[in-house]
Amino acid sequence: MSTETRRSRTGKSPKPPAEAIRPSPLPPPVLPASIAPHEPVSTTDALDRSLHAAEARFTAGLAPAGIALAWRDWAAHLANQPTRRMDLARRAMEDWAAVWRVAFGLEEAVTPPCDNDHRFDHPRWQDMPYRLYKEYFLRVERWWHDAATGIAGVDAAHERIVDFMIRQALDAMAPANLPMLNPEVEHAARESHGESIRAGLRNLLKDTEIALNHENRLPLAPGRDVAVTPGKVVYRNRLIELIQYSPTTGEVRPEPVLIVPAWIMKYYILDLSPENSLVRYLVGQGYTVFMMSWHNPDKGDRDLTLDDYRADGVMAALDAVSAITGARKIHATGYCLGGTLLSIAAAAMARDHDSRLASVTLFAAQTDFTEAGELQLFITEAQLAFLEDLMWQQGYLDTKQMAGAFQMLRSNDLIWSRMIRRYFIGEQEHTNDLMSWNMDATRMPYRMHAEYLRHLFLHNDLAEGRLSAGGRPVAIGDIDVPFFVVGTERDHIAPWHSVYKLHLLNRGPITFVLTSGGHNAGIVSEPGHPHRHYVLLQRLPGEPYLAPEAWQDEAPQHDGSWWPEWVAFLGVHSGAPAAPPPLGREEAGYPVLGAAPGHYIHER
């Protein structure tokens, strides 16, 4: 794999900080009034916001007004399309007749579930009467999806909401989620002589006790079971701890790697168990690796801005890495939200002639949000105003509120199927490192999260050149270093078609990888992991744009992990190995503050 490095514009790197803890010197961006810094509000406004916050706790954060508007939009347009209603009625009669033919053995069940629907995988679903239950439900589900979508004139956001609400109601009534209609429940009870039901009751009592006691125990502890790659905390401020990992090779590349993780979860998704730790793998390949560990914000952090996260996060970490290693160039890597933030920082650096970046790597990170996946369901003006009132009262978005939103998006797998298997089949959950990490969520400060949702998801300001960093606008097209970009096939948070849109925003060299798996499992794809594959293709400067489907057809497929491809990419843009730098550099203001994984990782 060969690439050409396009040199960044020259310029002097800023001096490293003189103190270990330093507030951001940059002014906050101009914001809408709804997300202005915390200040006294009128009694009327405060009462309205408090009402909305109370409502949000009963509606899982969904705005009643937004839902009502969506239903009215859908119903009004459907009511004005009599031909469409007649077609839906005809199809309902055809489905009803087909179900009766299945019931009397005149026809085999023919309606397949969706590709990612595994509720009916058990072979007993092919037996009567379960086959009839399944056929009836799948036809009803398909009919309602057709009724909710494709209605001419309905706003796209309203269509998503109506389809989502209908899907939630149908999921709750699916035969797979009703114990008396689920053959797996009946089979497990008969084979175990009722022990599965008793085990399920014990699971229910255990989970109820944990919920009542507000326990949040992690099955695998950071620093003991996961996040155990040796290293030192070499910098700390109000937002981040910076971890420098100990070298394991006699020589290292002169260009260190700085990783910017998402702040919605803890960083150790990239440093799980030793056998699947991307950090450990990268250190073993002869790179000096730095990892940012985000502070878990509380009510006192309500007015932190998105630009604070850039300045006191990415830029403070880059300053530290430069001062500790003395490196002229740094490989910067961002994951999910961290990748979006890194893109903003890299664009601001290019604008300001800061040429410290050797390359930019993005893992499942979006820079254009026009096709931002299922999370777009919650991104409307009505929904954001409602959510902002909830965050205004609390000062942050709570971890349970975020988890609830993600669970609703995948209620089949994360709510109903789990309940059936745990409480009626009596299965025990064997938690692995990825599942334990998934339980270790963080909060989102009020102002930053409101800015992020409005400026990026709602208005797409980054892609369209309206987003400011340090008080001036930035553009992704200004970034003049090679990109290595990873998308995953089954990503519902950052769909790979959305990640791929970087090709439209930057004309430089982009090595794009599409790997098997989802948003997390596709990234944690270590060498030796079974059933993994990826496709890779590089676009050089001046080459024409390929649509995602055309790119996928042209890119060759490979079995195994994409991690070695990334290391090869970094190697092309790195110098000859040399002696490793020290861990921290006290004389430059970066003393060793303690052992990895540090303090912020333990904040709950």
C-alpha positions as CSV (number, residue, x, y, z in Angstrom):
1,M,0.0,0.0,0.0
2,S,1.6,3.3,-1.1
3,T,0.4,6.8,-0.6
4,E,1.8,10.3,-1.3
5,T,2.1,12.7,1.5
6,R,0.9,16.2,0.9
7,R,2.8,18.6,3.1
8,S,0.8,20.9,5.4
9,R,1.3,24.6,5.2
10,T,4.3,25.6,7.1
11,G,4.1,27.5,10.4
12,K,5.4,27.5,13.9
13,S,3.9,25.2,16.5
14,P,2.6,27.0,19.6
15,K,4.6,26.9,22.7
16,P,3.8,24.1,25.2
17,P,1.9,25.2,28.3
18,A,3.8,26.1,31.4
19,E,1.3,24.6,33.9
20,A,-0.3,21.2,34.1
21,I,-3.8,22.7,34.6
22,R,-4.9,25.5,32.4
23,P,-8.3,27.0,31.5
24,S,-9.2,27.6,27.9
25,P,-8.2,31.1,26.7
26,L,-10.6,31.1,23.8
27,P,-13.9,33.0,23.7
28,P,-17.1,30.9,23.4
29,P,-18.9,30.8,20.1
30,V,-22.0,32.8,19.4
31,L,-25.0,30.7,20.4
32,P,-28.8,30.7,20.0
33,A,-30.6,32.2,23.0
34,S,-31.9,28.7,23.9
35,I,-28.4,27.5,24.7
36,A,-26.9,30.7,26.2
37,P,-24.7,30.3,29.3
38,H,-26.5,29.6,32.5
39,E,-28.0,32.8,33.9
40,P,-31.1,33.9,35.8
41,V,-34.3,33.5,33.8
42,S,-37.8,34.8,34.3
43,T,-40.1,32.9,36.6
44,T,-42.4,32.1,33.7
45,D,-39.6,30.8,31.6
46,A,-38.2,28.7,34.5
47,L,-41.7,27.2,35.1
48,D,-42.1,26.3,31.5
49,R,-38.6,24.7,31.4
50,S,-39.2,22.8,34.6
51,L,-42.5,21.5,33.2
52,H,-40.8,20.3,30.1
53,A,-38.0,18.6,32.1
54,A,-40.6,16.8,34.2
55,E,-42.5,15.7,31.1
56,A,-39.2,14.4,29.6
57,R,-38.8,11.9,32.5
58,F,-42.1,10.3,31.6
59,T,-41.7,10.4,27.8
60,A,-38.1,9.0,27.7
61,G,-36.9,12.4,26.5
62,L,-39.3,12.5,23.5
63,A,-41.1,15.8,22.9
64,P,-44.9,15.4,23.1
65,A,-45.4,18.5,20.8
66,G,-43.0,17.1,18.2
67,I,-44.7,13.7,18.3
68,A,-48.1,15.3,17.9
69,L,-47.0,17.4,15.0
70,A,-45.5,14.3,13.3
71,W,-48.8,12.4,13.6
72,R,-50.9,15.3,12.4
73,D,-48.6,15.8,9.4
74,W,-48.8,12.1,8.5
75,A,-52.6,11.7,9.1
76,A,-53.4,14.9,7.2
77,H,-51.5,13.9,4.1
78,L,-52.7,10.3,4.2
79,A,-56.3,11.5,4.5
80,N,-55.9,13.5,1.3
81,Q,-54.7,10.5,-0.7
82,P,-57.7,8.3,-1.2
83,T,-56.0,6.1,-3.8
84,R,-53.1,5.4,-1.4
85,R,-55.7,4.4,1.3
86,M,-57.5,2.2,-1.1
87,D,-54.2,0.5,-2.0
88,L,-53.4,-0.1,1.7
89,A,-56.9,-1.5,2.3
90,R,-56.4,-3.9,-0.7
91,R,-53.1,-5.1,0.7
92,A,-54.5,-5.6,4.1
93,M,-57.2,-7.8,2.7
94,E,-54.6,-9.8,0.7
95,D,-52.4,-10.2,3.8
96,W,-55.4,-11.4,5.8
97,A,-56.4,-13.9,3.2
98,A,-52.7,-15.2,3.0
99,V,-52.7,-15.6,6.8
100,W,-55.9,-17.8,6.6
101,R,-54.3,-19.9,3.9
102,V,-51.3,-20.5,6.1
103,A,-53.6,-21.4,9.0
104,F,-55.4,-24.1,6.9
105,G,-52.2,-25.4,5.4
106,L,-52.9,-24.2,1.9
107,E,-49.8,-22.0,1.8
108,E,-46.4,-21.9,3.4
109,A,-45.4,-18.9,5.4
110,V,-43.4,-16.7,3.0
111,T,-42.8,-13.4,4.7
112,P,-39.1,-13.1,5.7
113,P,-37.9,-11.0,8.7
114,C,-35.5,-8.1,8.1
115,D,-31.9,-9.0,7.8
116,N,-31.0,-7.9,11.3
117,D,-34.2,-9.4,12.9
118,H,-33.2,-12.5,14.8
119,R,-36.4,-12.9,16.9
120,F,-37.6,-15.8,14.8
121,D,-34.4,-17.7,14.2
122,H,-35.3,-20.7,16.5
123,P,-36.4,-23.7,14.3
124,R,-39.6,-24.1,16.4
125,W,-41.0,-21.0,14.7
126,Q,-41.5,-23.2,11.6
127,D,-43.9,-25.4,13.5
128,M,-47.7,-24.7,13.9
129,P,-49.2,-22.6,15.5
130,Y,-46.0,-20.6,15.9
131,R,-45.5,-20.3,12.2
132,L,-48.9,-18.7,12.0
133,Y,-48.2,-16.2,14.7
134,K,-44.9,-15.2,13.0
135,E,-46.5,-14.9,9.6
136,Y,-49.4,-12.7,10.9
137,F,-47.0,-10.4,12.8
138,L,-44.5,-10.0,10.0
139,R,-47.3,-9.1,7.6
140,V,-48.8,-6.6,10.0
141,E,-45.4,-5.1,10.7
142,R,-44.7,-4.7,6.9
143,W,-48.1,-3.2,6.3
144,W,-47.7,-0.6,9.0
145,H,-44.2,0.3,7.7
146,D,-45.7,0.8,4.2
147,A,-48.5,2.9,5.7
148,A,-46.1,5.1,7.7
149,T,-43.6,5.8,5.0
150,G,-43.6,7.1,1.4
151,I,-46.6,9.3,1.9
152,A,-46.2,12.2,-0.5
153,G,-45.8,15.6,1.3
154,V,-44.9,14.3,4.8
155,D,-41.8,15.9,6.3
156,A,-39.0,13.4,6.4
157,A,-38.4,14.0,10.1
158,H,-42.1,13.5,10.8
159,E,-42.1,10.3,8.8
160,R,-39.2,8.9,10.8
161,I,-41.0,9.7,14.1
162,V,-44.3,8.1,13.0
163,D,-42.5,5.0,11.7
164,F,-40.5,4.8,14.9
165,M,-43.6,5.1,17.2
166,I,-45.4,2.4,15.3
167,R,-42.4,0.1,15.4
168,Q,-42.1,0.6,19.1
169,A,-45.8,-0.4,19.6
170,L,-45.5,-3.4,17.4
171,D,-42.3,-4.6,19.0
172,A,-44.0,-4.7,22.3
173,M,-46.8,-6.9,20.9
174,A,-44.5,-9.2,18.8
175,P,-45.2,-12.9,19.5
176,A,-41.5,-13.4,20.2
177,N,-42.0,-11.0,23.2
178,L,-45.1,-12.7,24.6
179,P,-44.1,-15.8,26.6
180,M,-47.3,-17.7,25.9
181,L,-46.7,-17.3,22.1
182,N,-42.9,-17.9,22.1
183,P,-41.9,-21.5,21.3
184,E,-38.4,-20.9,22.8
185,V,-40.0,-20.2,26.2
186,E,-42.2,-23.3,26.0
187,H,-39.3,-25.5,24.9
188,A,-36.9,-24.3,27.6
189,A,-39.5,-24.8,30.3
190,R,-40.3,-28.3,29.2
191,E,-36.7,-29.4,28.7
192,S,-35.7,-28.0,32.1
193,H,-38.8,-29.2,33.9
194,G,-39.6,-25.6,34.9
195,E,-36.1,-24.6,36.0
196,S,-35.8,-22.0,33.3
197,I,-38.9,-20.1,34.7
198,R,-37.4,-20.3,38.3
199,A,-34.0,-19.1,37.0
200,G,-35.8,-16.2,35.2
201,L,-37.6,-15.2,38.4
202,R,-34.3,-15.2,40.3
203,N,-32.8,-13.0,37.6
204,L,-35.8,-10.6,37.9
205,L,-35.4,-10.4,41.7
206,K,-31.7,-9.7,41.4
207,D,-32.1,-7.0,38.8
208,T,-34.9,-5.4,40.8
209,E,-32.7,-5.3,43.9
210,I,-29.9,-3.7,42.0
211,A,-32.2,-1.1,40.5
212,L,-33.8,-0.2,43.9
213,N,-30.3,0.1,45.5
214,H,-29.1,2.3,42.5
215,E,-26.1,0.1,42.1
216,N,-23.8,0.6,39.2
217,R,-21.3,-2.1,39.5
218,L,-19.1,-2.9,36.5
219,P,-18.4,-6.6,35.9
220,L,-14.9,-5.8,34.8
221,A,-13.0,-3.0,36.6
222,P,-10.9,-0.5,34.7
223,G,-7.3,-0.7,35.7
224,R,-7.7,-4.3,36.9
225,D,-9.5,-6.3,34.2
226,V,-9.6,-3.8,31.3
227,A,-7.6,-0.6,30.5
228,V,-4.4,-2.3,31.8
229,T,-1.9,-1.4,29.2
230,P,1.1,0.1,31.2
231,G,1.5,3.9,31.0
232,K,1.5,7.1,32.9
233,V,-0.8,10.1,33.3
234,V,1.4,13.0,32.1
235,Y,-1.1,15.9,32.0
236,R,-4.4,16.8,33.6
237,N,-6.8,19.8,33.2
238,R,-10.5,20.3,33.8
239,L,-11.5,18.2,30.9
240,I,-8.9,15.5,30.2
241,E,-6.2,13.4,31.5
242,L,-3.5,12.5,29.0
243,I,-2.0,9.0,29.2
244,Q,1.4,8.2,27.7
245,Y,1.9,4.4,27.3
246,S,5.1,2.7,28.0
247,P,7.1,1.6,25.0
248,T,7.5,-2.2,24.5
249,T,10.0,-2.0,21.6
250,G,13.6,-0.8,21.7
251,E,12.9,1.9,19.1
252,V,9.8,3.8,18.1
253,R,8.7,5.9,15.2
254,P,9.5,9.6,15.7
255,E,5.9,10.6,15.1
256,P,3.7,9.8,18.1
257,V,0.0,8.8,17.9
258,L,-2.6,10.9,19.8
259,I,-6.0,9.2,20.2
260,V,-9.1,11.4,20.8
261,P,-11.9,9.1,22.0
262,A,-15.6,9.9,22.2
263,W,-16.6,11.6,25.4
264,I,-20.0,9.9,25.5
265,M,-18.3,6.7,26.9
266,K,-15.0,6.0,28.5
267,Y,-11.8,5.8,26.4
268,Y,-11.0,2.2,27.1
269,I,-13.1,0.8,24.2
270,L,-9.7,1.0,22.6
271,D,-7.9,-0.6,25.5
272,L,-10.1,-3.5,26.6
273,S,-8.5,-6.8,27.4
274,P,-4.9,-7.2,26.5
275,E,-5.7,-9.6,23.6
276,N,-8.0,-7.0,21.9
277,S,-6.5,-3.7,22.9
278,L,-5.8,-1.4,20.0
279,V,-3.5,0.6,22.2
280,R,-1.4,-2.4,23.2
281,Y,-1.3,-3.5,19.5
282,L,-0.1,-0.1,18.4
283,V,2.5,0.2,21.1
284,G,3.8,-3.3,20.1
285,Q,4.2,-2.0,16.5
286,G,6.7,0.5,17.6
287,Y,4.6,3.7,18.2
288,T,4.5,6.1,21.1
289,V,0.8,6.3,21.9
290,F,-1.0,9.0,23.9
291,M,-4.7,8.6,24.9
292,M,-7.1,11.3,26.1
293,S,-9.3,10.3,29.0
294,W,-12.3,12.6,29.4
295,H,-13.6,14.0,32.7
296,N,-17.2,12.9,33.4
297,P,-19.0,16.2,33.7
298,D,-21.4,17.1,36.5
299,K,-23.8,20.0,37.1
300,G,-20.9,22.4,37.7
301,D,-19.7,21.8,34.1
302,R,-23.0,22.9,32.6
303,D,-21.5,25.8,30.6
304,L,-18.6,24.0,29.0
305,T,-18.7,24.6,25.2
306,L,-17.9,22.5,22.2
307,D,-15.0,24.8,21.6
308,D,-13.8,24.2,25.2
309,Y,-13.6,20.5,24.3
310,R,-11.5,21.4,21.3
311,A,-9.2,23.8,23.1
312,D,-8.8,22.2,26.5
313,G,-9.1,18.7,25.0
314,V,-7.5,18.2,21.6
315,M,-5.3,21.2,21.4
316,A,-4.1,20.9,25.1
317,A,-3.2,17.3,24.4
318,L,-1.4,18.2,21.2
319,D,0.6,20.8,23.1
320,A,1.6,18.2,25.7
321,V,2.5,15.5,23.1
322,S,4.7,18.1,21.2
323,A,6.5,19.2,24.4
324,I,7.1,15.7,25.8
325,T,8.3,14.0,22.6
326,G,9.8,16.9,20.8
327,A,8.1,15.6,17.6
328,R,7.6,17.9,14.7
329,K,4.7,15.7,13.4
330,I,1.9,13.8,15.2
331,H,-0.5,11.2,13.9
332,A,-3.9,12.2,15.2
333,T,-6.7,9.7,15.6
334,G,-10.4,10.2,16.6
335,Y,-13.2,7.8,17.3
336,C,-16.9,8.6,16.9
337,L,-17.6,12.0,18.4
338,G,-13.9,12.3,19.1
339,G,-13.2,12.0,15.4
340,T,-15.6,14.8,14.6
341,L,-14.0,17.0,17.3
342,L,-10.5,16.1,15.8
343,S,-11.7,17.1,12.4
344,I,-12.8,20.5,13.7
345,A,-9.4,20.9,15.5
346,A,-7.5,19.8,12.4
347,A,-9.4,22.3,10.2
348,A,-8.7,25.1,12.7
349,M,-5.0,24.1,12.7
350,A,-4.9,24.3,8.9
351,R,-6.6,27.7,9.0
352,D,-4.0,28.9,11.5
353,H,-1.0,27.4,9.7
354,D,-0.3,24.9,12.5
355,S,1.4,22.1,10.6
356,R,2.0,19.6,13.4
357,L,-0.3,16.9,12.0
358,A,1.3,14.1,10.0
359,S,-2.0,12.4,9.3
360,V,-5.6,12.2,10.5
361,T,-7.4,8.9,11.2
362,L,-11.1,8.7,11.8
363,F,-12.9,5.7,13.3
364,A,-16.6,5.7,12.6
365,A,-16.6,9.5,12.7
366,Q,-18.9,11.8,10.7
367,T,-18.1,15.2,9.3
368,D,-21.3,15.6,7.3
369,F,-24.5,14.9,9.2
370,T,-27.1,14.8,6.4
371,E,-27.4,11.0,6.7
372,A,-26.5,10.7,10.3
373,G,-28.3,7.4,11.0
374,E,-31.0,6.5,13.4
375,L,-30.1,9.3,15.9
376,Q,-31.6,11.7,13.4
377,L,-35.0,10.5,14.8
378,F,-34.3,12.7,17.9
379,I,-33.0,15.7,15.9
380,T,-35.8,18.1,15.2
381,E,-36.3,21.7,16.4
382,A,-39.1,20.6,18.7
383,Q,-37.1,17.7,20.1
384,L,-34.0,19.7,20.7
385,A,-35.9,22.5,22.5
386,F,-37.5,19.9,24.7
387,L,-34.2,18.2,25.4
388,E,-32.4,21.5,26.1
389,D,-35.0,22.2,28.9
390,L,-34.3,18.8,30.4
391,M,-30.5,19.5,30.3
392,W,-31.0,23.1,31.5
393,Q,-32.6,21.9,34.7
394,Q,-30.1,19.1,35.4
395,G,-27.0,20.8,34.0
396,Y,-26.2,17.7,31.9
397,L,-27.8,14.8,30.0
398,D,-27.8,11.8,32.3
399,T,-26.3,8.5,31.3
400,K,-29.6,6.6,31.8
401,Q,-31.4,9.1,29.5
402,M,-28.8,8.5,26.8
403,A,-28.9,4.8,27.3
404,G,-32.7,4.8,27.0
405,A,-32.5,6.6,23.7
406,F,-30.1,4.1,22.2
407,Q,-32.1,1.2,23.6
408,M,-35.3,2.4,22.0
409,L,-33.5,2.6,18.6
410,R,-32.7,-1.1,19.0
411,S,-35.6,-2.2,21.2
412,N,-35.7,-5.7,19.6
413,D,-32.2,-6.6,20.8
414,L,-31.6,-4.4,23.8
415,I,-35.0,-4.4,25.5
416,W,-37.6,-7.1,24.5
417,S,-35.3,-10.0,23.5
418,R,-33.2,-9.5,26.5
419,M,-36.2,-9.5,28.8
420,I,-37.5,-12.8,27.3
421,R,-34.2,-14.5,27.5
422,R,-33.3,-13.4,30.9
423,Y,-36.7,-13.5,32.7
424,F,-38.5,-16.3,31.0
425,I,-35.8,-18.6,29.6
426,G,-33.6,-17.9,32.6
427,E,-30.3,-17.3,30.7
428,Q,-27.4,-15.9,32.6
429,E,-25.5,-13.0,31.0
430,H,-21.9,-13.8,30.6
431,T,-20.5,-10.3,30.5
432,N,-17.4,-9.7,28.3
433,D,-15.2,-6.7,28.2
434,L,-17.2,-4.9,25.5
435,M,-20.4,-5.4,27.4
436,S,-18.9,-4.1,30.6
437,W,-17.5,-1.0,28.9
438,N,-20.9,-0.4,27.4
439,M,-22.3,0.0,31.0
440,D,-19.7,2.6,31.8
441,A,-21.4,5.7,30.3
442,T,-20.7,9.4,30.9
443,R,-22.8,12.5,31.2
444,M,-23.0,15.3,28.6
445,P,-22.7,18.9,29.8
446,Y,-25.8,21.0,28.9
447,R,-24.3,23.7,26.7
448,M,-21.8,21.5,24.8
449,H,-24.3,18.8,24.0
450,A,-26.9,21.4,22.9
451,E,-24.3,23.0,20.6
452,Y,-23.2,19.7,19.2
453,L,-26.7,18.6,18.4
454,R,-27.7,21.9,16.9
455,H,-24.6,22.9,15.0
456,L,-23.8,19.5,13.6
457,F,-26.8,17.2,13.5
458,L,-29.6,19.8,13.0
459,H,-27.8,22.5,10.9
460,N,-24.8,20.6,9.5
461,D,-22.6,23.6,10.1
462,L,-19.3,21.8,9.9
463,A,-19.9,20.5,6.4
464,E,-21.3,23.8,5.2
465,G,-18.6,26.1,6.6
466,R,-20.6,27.8,9.3
467,L,-19.0,26.2,12.4
468,S,-16.6,28.4,14.4
469,A,-13.5,27.3,16.3
470,G,-11.7,30.0,18.3
471,G,-14.2,32.6,17.0
472,R,-13.6,32.0,13.3
473,P,-15.1,29.6,10.8
474,V,-13.4,26.4,9.8
475,A,-13.6,24.2,6.7
476,I,-12.8,20.5,6.4
477,G,-11.4,21.2,2.9
478,D,-8.5,23.1,4.4
479,I,-7.0,20.0,6.0
480,D,-3.9,19.2,4.0
481,V,-2.7,15.8,5.4
482,P,-3.5,12.2,4.4
483,F,-6.7,10.7,5.9
484,F,-7.2,7.1,7.0
485,V,-11.0,6.6,7.5
486,V,-12.8,3.5,8.8
487,G,-16.5,2.9,8.5
488,T,-18.4,-0.2,9.7
489,E,-21.0,-2.2,7.8
490,R,-23.7,-2.4,10.4
491,D,-23.2,1.0,12.1
492,H,-26.5,2.5,13.2
493,I,-24.8,5.5,15.0
494,A,-22.4,6.6,12.2
495,P,-23.6,4.8,9.0
496,W,-20.7,4.2,6.7
497,H,-22.4,6.1,3.8
498,S,-22.3,9.1,6.1
499,V,-18.7,8.6,7.2
500,Y,-17.8,8.3,3.5
501,K,-19.1,11.8,2.8
502,L,-15.6,13.1,3.8
503,H,-14.7,12.4,0.2
504,L,-17.0,15.3,-0.8
505,L,-15.5,17.7,1.8
506,N,-11.8,17.2,1.2
507,R,-10.0,16.5,-2.0
508,G,-6.7,15.2,-0.5
509,P,-5.6,11.6,-0.2
510,I,-8.1,9.4,1.6
511,T,-7.6,5.7,2.4
512,F,-11.1,4.4,3.2
513,V,-11.8,1.1,4.9
514,L,-15.2,-0.6,5.3
515,T,-15.0,-3.3,7.9
516,S,-17.4,-6.0,9.1
517,G,-19.2,-5.4,12.4
518,G,-21.0,-2.5,14.0
519,H,-20.0,0.8,15.6
520,N,-17.9,-0.8,18.3
521,A,-17.2,-4.4,17.3
522,G,-16.1,-3.2,13.8
523,I,-13.4,-1.1,15.4
524,V,-12.3,-3.6,18.0
525,S,-11.3,-6.1,15.3
526,E,-7.9,-7.4,16.4
527,P,-5.8,-9.8,14.2
528,G,-7.0,-13.4,14.8
529,H,-10.6,-12.4,15.4
530,P,-12.7,-15.0,13.5
531,H,-15.2,-14.1,10.7
532,R,-13.7,-10.6,10.1
533,H,-13.3,-9.0,6.7
534,Y,-12.8,-5.5,5.2
535,V,-12.5,-3.7,1.9
536,L,-10.0,-0.9,1.3
537,L,-9.4,1.6,-1.4
538,Q,-7.3,4.8,-1.6
539,R,-8.3,7.9,-3.4
540,L,-5.4,10.0,-4.5
541,P,-5.6,13.8,-5.1
542,G,-7.1,14.6,-8.4
543,E,-9.0,11.3,-8.8
544,P,-12.7,11.6,-9.5
545,Y,-15.3,11.0,-6.8
546,L,-16.8,7.5,-6.6
547,A,-20.3,7.1,-5.1
548,P,-20.4,4.7,-2.1
549,E,-21.9,1.8,-4.0
550,A,-19.4,2.2,-6.9
551,W,-16.5,2.5,-4.4
552,Q,-17.7,-0.7,-2.7
553,D,-17.9,-2.6,-6.0
554,E,-14.4,-1.5,-6.9
555,A,-12.6,-1.9,-3.6
556,P,-11.0,-5.4,-3.1
557,Q,-12.1,-7.5,-0.1
558,H,-9.7,-9.0,2.4
559,D,-10.2,-11.4,5.2
560,G,-9.0,-10.6,8.7
561,S,-8.3,-7.5,10.7
562,W,-7.9,-4.0,9.2
563,W,-5.4,-3.0,12.0
564,P,-2.3,-4.1,10.0
565,E,-3.5,-1.9,7.1
566,W,-3.6,1.1,9.5
567,V,-0.1,0.4,10.8
568,A,1.1,0.2,7.2
569,F,-0.5,3.6,6.5
570,L,1.1,5.1,9.5
571,G,4.5,3.6,8.5
572,V,4.3,5.3,5.1
573,H,3.9,8.6,6.7
574,S,6.5,8.1,9.5
575,G,10.2,8.5,9.8
576,A,12.8,5.9,10.7
577,P,12.6,4.3,14.2
578,A,14.7,5.9,17.0
579,A,15.0,5.8,20.7
580,P,11.7,6.3,22.6
581,P,11.0,9.6,24.3
582,P,10.7,9.8,28.1
583,L,7.4,9.3,29.9
584,G,6.4,12.9,30.7
585,R,8.9,15.8,30.7
586,E,8.9,17.6,34.0
587,E,11.2,20.4,32.8
588,A,8.6,21.3,30.1
589,G,5.7,21.4,32.6
590,Y,4.5,17.8,32.1
591,P,5.5,15.7,35.1
592,V,4.2,12.2,35.6
593,L,1.1,12.6,37.7
594,G,0.4,8.9,38.3
595,A,-0.1,5.5,36.7
596,A,-2.5,4.7,34.0
597,P,-5.5,4.6,33.7
598,G,-5.6,7.7,35.9
599,H,-8.5,9.2,37.9
600,Y,-11.0,10.4,35.4
601,I,-11.8,6.9,34.2
602,H,-13.2,6.1,37.6
603,E,-15.6,9.0,37.7
604,R,-19.3,7.9,37.9
